[in-house]
Amino acid sequence: MPGAEPLASIGVNWKKTLNDRLTRATGYQIQRASPAQAAPAPAPAPAARRRRPAKEERLVQAPAFILSTLRSGSTLLRVLIDSHSQLHSPVELHLRNLDVTVGTKWAAASMKEIGLDDRRLEYLLWDRLLDRELGRSGKRQIVNKTPNDVFIVDRILECWPDARFIFLLRHPGAIVRSRQNLRPGLDDSVETILKYGRALEKARQEHSGLTVRYEELTADPETHTRRVCEFLGVPWEPGMIEYGQHDHGSFKAGLGDWAGKIRTGQIQPPEPPPALEEIDPALRELCVAWGYLEPSALAAASS
């Protein structure tokens, strides 16, 4: 370059000299990068991913379940809960009867390799189903209701260790009467209700939860829906009682109650409880366990 001074004549402090000349010519100055501005060090290799606890694998956290027998008012409790702006209680989903089958040995080997078997695949299906229903509702919590859930309580807790339970009771004699009125041709009502009732009582003895009585719920719905809301951690809403003002899906067999009372959209008072002589002897012990008969009355009837 014409007029340029040879590099050798700049002297030993050539970096400073070049920087001064650049500043005079351009207004810019060469600066040494600070440690913070230096190129980042290569990221370390990712550590091995830890296995996630079962709770973190679930899309739905802390689902609630209404545990009850048949014909105990569980559909009424469902629609009252579903009338809350933050709570969704869908039609009966029958988780117990949803099966997942691994069809070939190759698929079984694959599932084994990634830590899944038929039961764990079913749990993924259960969780995805509840998450789908909750997402479609636009609400925050789901309360599942299917009477035969009383037979899979341990599996529910295996799937969702944080699951919560609402135990719904009704006079066993009144339950049988209700079932016989709805299905006059059935002759297994006592046996069926006893099977459900014993499973429900076993769950009550082994697990914590909230107990609600159908008779008290229908007599004073505000008090007992307030108890349910407190248990679920949401504020009570007066509109819960007016369940007929909301869409709860179809009322038909397989989805819950379909009798005339539930279709009215209004809470109906229960019929008077059956007299002692009207209660099948096989049900009397359960009546005592649930507080519908005094032990002394049972002893007198047995003598």
Secondary structure as GFF3:
##gff-version 3
##sequence-region A 1 303
A	DSSP	three_ten_helix	7	10	.	.	.	ID=ss1
A	DSSP	alpha_helix	14	26	.	.	.	ID=ss2
A	DSSP	alpha_helix	54	57	.	.	.	ID=ss3
A	DSSP	beta_strand	64	67	.	.	.	ID=ss4
A	DSSP	alpha_helix	74	82	.	.	.	ID=ss5
A	DSSP	beta_strand	87	88	.	.	.	ID=ss6
A	DSSP	three_ten_helix	95	97	.	.	.	ID=ss7
A	DSSP	alpha_helix	105	113	.	.	.	ID=ss8
A	DSSP	alpha_helix	118	137	.	.	.	ID=ss9
A	DSSP	beta_strand	141	145	.	.	.	ID=ss10
A	DSSP	three_ten_helix	147	151	.	.	.	ID=ss11
A	DSSP	alpha_helix	153	159	.	.	.	ID=ss12
A	DSSP	beta_strand	164	169	.	.	.	ID=ss13
A	DSSP	alpha_helix	172	182	.	.	.	ID=ss14
A	DSSP	alpha_helix	189	206	.	.	.	ID=ss15
A	DSSP	beta_strand	210	213	.	.	.	ID=ss16
A	DSSP	alpha_helix	214	219	.	.	.	ID=ss17
A	DSSP	alpha_helix	221	232	.	.	.	ID=ss18
A	DSSP	three_ten_helix	238	240	.	.	.	ID=ss19
A	DSSP	three_ten_helix	243	245	.	.	.	ID=ss20
A	DSSP	alpha_helix	260	263	.	.	.	ID=ss21
A	DSSP	three_ten_helix	276	278	.	.	.	ID=ss22
A	DSSP	alpha_helix	281	289	.	.	.	ID=ss23
A	DSSP	alpha_helix	295	302	.	.	.	ID=ss24
###
